[in-house]
């Protein structure tokens, strides 16, 4: 088991790396995280939903992701309540207090059974903890760290992050807060994200080894721009802002030299923000998360991302002025591109109805959308989680030829959407289902469109990506959108 002194110290990446190393050595390896709290999720081949980090770890281990690798996924819907997924399916909506004090005990048998299935099929299971194992206010009902390690008889490795400072104090403090039998499970520590002269670090390592009576099993260098999926919302604190990623107006670089500016609206309940990592790595794109309506002025293309609370985030768009600014920008310039993904597409439509209160604890809610696409959405209590592949129904996007337009991806969303006057974006085939189904919508101008089944990863890895992402170093993407 990989434990950490805190969130975002690198547990997921260390587990991913070990999975690939052990797979390269010829072992059959599987990842496992008893409980994950994240809005970044992925669909398994059989249509279950697990944390994005465990899907990445499964890929590193060269195995297909499955629900047992992350039996409990908690998806926060507010500061005090969350949707709980058990073995890839919606289990219920609970408050934080109710979950930690009662529900977690009810669900622990399912966690143990999931682990036992994996342990019976694989040579090794790389387990991952969550946050810190020394959260003394939660430890009595903590099923993801040392309680799970004890149940599995796991050898534990403690990871500390030196990049933020205080790594020696965090290692010592974590161990001091553990009971003797818990400390006995930890066999060594790793210092992660180190940059600098290793000679200056070694005296500290020797001193902390003596103080905690555990060996340092390695120092991992800081690895910039890994481009691997983040599961933790802490990573959003370091997200790409406009001030970091876009040159200011009048900086001397404009058409056609500067890259295409893509803005992702930073919704309060933004889901799967890692969808945009691939766009951020494209040399001809400057991607930034938009935090205020005024930042729309600098964007060539705006993405409304997926949302865990679609109607709440639509209310937020109205309250902050984003809704009005976005509509005015579209009306003022027919060449301003807008893309909606999952919940973002629902917001671009004319109406959203939540008759069963799927997003609001049973209370029915209705909300007028932005009206940029002719479609309506009815939310349902059953979540759609399917792999999908398909072909575009439009041969031009942003007035440019699209090529073959074949893509693959997956759907994770609540609700069904019906088109009004908008054109269908694509026809898709859903894994495990017969027939062909419509997906997405395109406005009359071709500059506003939405989709359920194509995340931005698909946009940059298929033949119709040219309107977004040009060859490295070329400004074609900018010109395609502007022309």
C-alpha positions, 0 to 999 in steps of 0.5 A: 500500500502507498500511503501519503503524508497528505493529499497531492503528495504523489501517491497515485503517481507512485502507485502507477509507476510501480504498477508499470515496473512490476508489469514489465517484470512479468508480474500480474498486477492490479491497482486497488483503492478502497474509497476515492473522493473525486469528480474525475471518473472513467467508464470501465468496459462493462459500463461501471464508473471508477476514479480516473486515477485507478483507470490510469493505474490499470492501464499502467498494469496493462489490465482492463479497469474494473469496478473492484479496483475502486469499489467506493467512489464519492462524488461531492455535490456540495460542501456537506453532501456527496453522491456515493458510487458502489461498485460502479453504480449510484448507491445514494446521496448522503451527508458527510456525517451520515457517511462517515459515522454509519454508511462506511461501516455498512459498505466495508464488506463490499470493499473487502470482497472486491479486494479479495477478488483481485488478490485471488486473480493477480500476483500483486495488488498495488493499493493506494491510500487517501489523504493522510492515514493520521487524520485523527478525527476520521481515523475510527471510520477510515476504511481506505488507509491503515484499516484496509492495509491491516485487513490485507496484510499489506506492506506500506510505503509512506510518501512525502512531498518535499516540493511544498516544504516541510517534508521531514516534519510531515513524515515525523508528524504522521508517524507520531499520530499513529498507534504502535501497531499501525506504525509497524505496517510501514516499512519505509518512506520515499521523498517525492518531487525533489529538485536540487542538489541531492548532497544537500538533502542526504544529511536530513535523510540520515537524521530522519531515518534515525528519528523515526527508525525507518529507511528512506527507500528512494528519492524521486525527482520532480518530473514536470509536465507528466501529462498524467490524469490527476484525481485530486481537486487539490491539483485545480489550485495550480490550474492554468489561469488566464494570467499564466497562459495568455499573453496580454493584449498589446504584447506584440504577438497577434494573428497569425503568430499567437496560439489559439486561445481556448478557455474552459469555464471553471464551474464550481462543480466541474467534473473531469477537468483532466479531459483538457490536459491533452489540449493544454499540451498541444503547442498551437493551443493556449488553454486557460480556466476562466474565472470571471466573465471578463476573461471571455473577451480574450478567448477564441473558443470557450468550453463549458465542461461537465458538471456534477451539479448541472442546474446549480452551475447554470445558476452560477453562470447566471449569477456571475454574469457568465451566461449573459456575457457568453450569449452576447459574445456569440451574438456579436461574433458568429465566429466565436466558438463554444463547445459543451461537453456532457453537462455543458451541452445540457446548459447550452440548450433551451431547458433542463428538467430534473423531475425526480430531484436526481441532483437535489436530494429528491426536490424537483427543479427546472431551469431555462438554459442558455438557448444557444442550442435547440435541445432540451434535457430531462435528468434521471436518477440512473446514470449513463456510463458506456463506452462508445464509438461513432462517426460525425454527421457533419463534414465541416466544423468552424467552416473547415473540412473534417476528414473522416470524423471517426472517434471513440470515447465514453459517456458519463452523464445523467439524463436524456437530451432531445433535439429541437432544430439543431443538427445531430453532431454524430451517430454513435454505437454504444458498447453492449447495445444494438443499434445506432444512436444520435449524439450531440448537436450543432448550431446553424452557424456551426460555431456552437456544438455539444456532445455527450460521448466525445471528450476533448481527448477524442478531439485531439486524437482523431482525424477531425482534430485539425480545426482545434489543434494544428501541427506543432508550431503552426498557427492553423488552428487560430486561422481555422477558427477566425476564418 
